[in-house]
Amino acid sequence: MTGRPDGGAPARELHVPVLLAECVEVLLPALQHEGAVCVDGTLGMGGHAEELLRRLPGLHLVGVDRDPQALELARARLAPFAGRVTFAHAVSDELPRVLDELRLPAVDAAFLDLGVSSLQLDEVVRGFSYARDAPLDMRMDATSDGPMAADLLNTLPQAELARVLREYGEERFAGRIASALVRARAQEEFRNSARLVDLVRANVPAAARRTGGNPAKRTFQALRIAVNDELRVVERTVPAVFDRLAPGGRFAVLTFHSLEDRLVKRAFAALSTSTAPPGLPVLPPGSEPRAELLLRGRGAGEAELARNPRAASARLRAVRRRPPDDRGREPSRPRPARRARPGELGADDPPGPRESGPGHPIGTTHGRSR
């Protein structure tokens, strides 16, 4: 067990991978061959990656994360698999560039674990948690020159602050909180989290404070999403990653709040739906669904929830990229069967079965670690 670079608790103790068995099992069929390549676009502390590498001795994994501290912890955790892992410091929507640099035109599987990590929540100095006083940073990459949460609180116009809280935090009292923020910052700029927590609590009605936990959690979620541009990153990442899957490749995405999950659900639905008008017996070339849905928002079971309460909001979705000979065999919207007429043997025959094509083996390229 390897300790953290700063001498704190080991990475294994800090990180409990959510839906680990489900994530691994849905990806495994695309990774059974020698030289298979999987990209983990949000490596974190490497919990899911470690299990994949342990189960698949012939696998090469490309691990990407925007958080340098998480990458260092993952390097330590995955040290037993040295030579089979390539690390890259990048945001997930930069995956096409990372793969180009590694000269990998396609990968056999991809995985994303979206949202804030346990490391970021538990490190007080990062400012993600409303439970303890800390500087209002919230950047997933603390080395970047992007704005911190304090910068947004101290500079955004009141209307924009209200929009951020309403859209990204789903905060019912966004207008009231934004107005109070502007008045308070005129007296003194915001620097630490405790003052923000107190202000939010004071501007949420008492009746609304009785349920739902700390009333500041929605404001903190909204600021974190805005600081890291999380939703637009997801919108760019999902189609970009899918386009780099080999035929038969699999793509799994783990989300932890409804805003992310809605984006992934819509993207996967679009990929798995024909663009042709409904009712056609044969799909025109180019209108076929590009993906097959494998998982539609699976959540954690009771045993996992008892071990790890943070898994309560987790949802796992997955798709498989259809090989060329797997397309057009049946419409994405099946024709409804009609009642048999007198003299007929029965209703319309059902569509023919899908034909499964083998995954496309990809050679391993180590490239440069960053």
Buried (B, 14 or more C-beta within 10 A) or exposed (E): EBBBEEEEEBBBEBBBBBBBEBBBBBBBBBBEBEEBBBBBBBBBBBBBBBBBBEBBEEBBBBBBBBBBBBBBBBBBBBEEBEEBBBBBBBBBBBBBEBBEBBEBEBBBBBBBBBBBBBBBBBBBEBBBBBBEBBBBBBBBBBEBEEBBBBBBBBEBEBEEBBBBBBBBBBBBBBBBBBBBBBEBBEEEEBBEBBBBBEBBBEBBEEEEBEEEEBBBBBBBBBBBBBBBBBBEBBBBBBEBBBEBBBBBBBBBBBBBBEBBBEBBBEBBBBBBBBEBEEEEEEBEEEBBBBBBBBBEEBBBEEEBBEEBEEBEBBBBBBBBBBBEEBBBBBBBBEBEEEEEEEEEEEEEEEEEEEEEBEBBEBEBBEBEBE
